[in-house]
Amino acid sequence: MHTTKKKRAIPGPSKPDNVVGANICNVTGLLPGGTEGSPTCSTRFEYFLDGTVPTKIDGVDRADLAIFNDTGQVANVDALPEQISMQNRPVYLDPLGTIYCLDCPVASASATIRYP
């Protein structure tokens, strides 16, 4: 007769009292807008020190941007119509009025840093 022993669960480390968890938006790190079952952004769960959970609700602006079909990067003004598609993306507008796509890949040429 074969008997199986019950395995006892090994307790993991306990969560410190000053740590709390919250769902936040993947792109912005802010609290998701919308309703519990229907947030306005894709979310992830993160732990925070008590008192440091973001308090601002995600209200990211969105804009229709010309996006290269092959790379997913924001298209430049010289792009041919067959190379691009218009897509509604979350954006950040800086104080000078420049629009930055929050979830688009960055072109390696624009990420080059030159130091004298």
C-alpha positions in Angstrom: 0.0 0.0 0.0 1.4 3.4 -1.1 0.8 6.3 1.1 1.4 9.9 0.1 2.6 12.4 2.6 1.1 15.8 2.5 3.6 18.5 1.8 3.5 21.4 4.2 3.6 24.8 2.6 6.8 26.7 3.4 5.8 30.2 4.5 7.5 32.9 2.4 8.6 36.2 3.8 5.8 38.3 5.3 5.0 41.7 3.7 6.3 44.6 5.8 3.6 46.7 7.4 4.7 49.8 5.6 4.3 48.2 2.1 1.1 48.3 0.1 0.1 47.2 -3.4 -1.7 48.9 -6.2 -2.6 48.5 -9.8 -1.1 51.3 -12.0 -1.0 52.1 -15.7 1.8 50.4 -17.6 2.8 53.5 -19.6 2.4 56.3 -17.1 2.8 54.7 -13.7 -0.4 56.6 -12.5 -3.6 55.2 -11.2 -5.8 53.9 -13.9 -8.9 55.9 -14.8 -12.2 54.2 -15.7 -13.9 51.6 -13.6 -12.4 48.6 -11.7 -13.3 46.1 -14.4 -12.7 48.5 -17.3 -9.6 50.7 -16.8 -8.6 53.3 -19.4 -5.1 51.7 -19.7 -3.4 48.3 -19.4 -2.3 47.9 -15.8 0.4 46.1 -13.7 0.5 45.4 -10.0 3.3 47.0 -8.0 4.3 47.4 -4.4 4.9 50.8 -2.8 6.0 52.1 0.5 2.9 53.3 2.4 2.2 56.9 1.4 4.0 56.7 -2.0 1.2 55.2 -4.1 0.5 57.5 -7.0 -2.5 59.7 -6.3 -2.9 61.2 -9.8 -5.3 59.4 -12.0 -4.1 58.6 -15.5 -5.5 61.2 -17.8 -2.9 60.8 -20.6 -3.7 62.8 -23.6 -4.1 60.8 -26.9 -3.4 62.0 -30.4 -3.5 60.6 -33.9 0.1 60.1 -35.0 1.6 59.0 -38.3 3.4 55.8 -37.4 5.8 53.8 -39.7 4.2 50.4 -40.5 7.4 48.5 -40.3 9.0 49.9 -37.1 6.2 51.4 -35.1 8.1 54.6 -34.7 6.7 58.1 -35.2 7.0 58.9 -38.9 8.8 62.0 -40.1 7.4 64.5 -42.5 9.2 62.9 -45.5 7.5 59.5 -45.1 5.6 58.2 -48.0 1.8 57.6 -47.5 2.2 53.9 -48.1 4.9 53.6 -45.4 2.6 55.0 -42.6 -0.7 54.5 -40.9 -2.5 56.9 -38.5 -2.8 55.5 -35.0 -4.2 57.0 -31.9 -1.5 56.8 -29.2 -0.9 58.1 -25.7 1.2 61.2 -25.8 3.0 63.8 -23.7 3.0 67.4 -24.7 6.0 69.3 -23.3 5.8 73.1 -22.4 7.2 74.0 -25.9 4.4 72.1 -27.6 6.4 69.1 -28.8 4.4 65.9 -28.8 6.1 62.7 -27.6 4.6 59.3 -28.1 4.6 57.4 -24.8 4.5 53.8 -26.1 6.3 54.1 -29.4 9.9 52.7 -29.9 12.6 55.4 -30.0 14.6 55.6 -33.2 18.2 54.8 -32.6 19.4 57.8 -34.5 17.4 60.2 -32.3 18.8 58.5 -29.2 22.4 59.3 -30.1 24.1 61.4 -27.5 27.1 63.4 -28.6 29.5 64.9 -26.1 32.3 67.3 -27.2 
